[in-house]
Amino acid sequence: MTSLRPRIAIVTRTWGGDGDAPSIARLVAGALATRGDVDVVHLCDIKEVRVTTESIFTVHSVPLFDAQPVRSAIVLAAVEEGGGRGVPASVTNLLDRWEGDAPSTPDVLADIDPTSVLFVGSSQPYDLSRIGAARSVFIPMTGRSGIPESERFAALVDAADVVASIHPGEQRDLLASFGDRSTIAPLDVALPLNRNATDQGLFGVGWFGRYVVVIRRFPADGGRYAHSVTHDLMRGALGNIAVAEVDGTKWRIADDQNTAELPVNPTRVNLWRLMANAAVTIDLRPPDVFGRETVESMMLGTPVVVPSGSAAMEHAAAASGGVWYDNLGEVLDAARAVCEEPIHTALGRQGRAYAESHHGDMDAFVARIAALAGV
């Protein structure tokens, strides 16, 4: 029997994993699944189209040929290290070529025949002129690199009925670059944070009293800097407060006399438990595209210290829920300042109000993304 529900397609390279981009793709897909049947078109390194069922989604894995993500990441890292906000036109053609080619995508979408298409992520290497949906939404997730001066990116903006931003900085940059030629709207992704799971705190931490959380790597397979502020330096500089460290699968807490390994699984729920009872969350990781853990920390009422120029900083600045650092030399000063009253209480209260308003209402998010997709 034919379904009377609208059929919605999500085209993305980020499906699977626990980073910001795949998390947003799944949250968008889950929200839309309450309003229609969702097909995910996943561009990936396979030889031929494969269709599988994953929970409530039909996933069409589509071959992506000749992609060079490592080379692209190196170039983008070099641009960011140079202090750039936005990829210069001199390198965008090269980056576009390194995205590869997924030529069967339009044919797969034609077979799906969706009411709406959502382009999730700006890497969409196929012939856009062959996409014939009634309505389309572009969610670029540009990240720290800003808005690229790319013909392909501009074509995605022009092809979409609306472009949705995932943090205040991206909204500002998109409006500056494309506000005169497209509708730009904040997506305000709702995060499914389970407050009841944080009531007990994390086992083994309470004995240490007041503490800060330092995130070096999360999720366990996420990015990590080889060199950063050491645990000993952080603990010594902060004085009479313990330091809990999240570093992939290794979690520990220490004060000036004792150190304890935390024998816990490196899950998001356990991170919530750790952040919920901390004085401050200090993020020492390479920035991701959304800054999810920053928003979650603020939702729990815990102020943040985050890297400047990141999506996390944009949330912290919009919320007045934390401070940011330009270099590692500023991390300790920032952490000390946030731990002091009345700054600590004010930042915690302001951050929580912002995070709950913009990212804490799942029903509002479902209605918002459904309206953008026209379903």
Order of alpha helices (4+ residues) and beta strands (2+ residues): beta-alpha-beta-beta-beta-alpha-alpha-alpha-beta-beta-alpha-beta-alpha-beta-beta-alpha-beta-beta-beta-alpha-beta-alpha-beta-alpha-beta-alpha-alpha-alpha
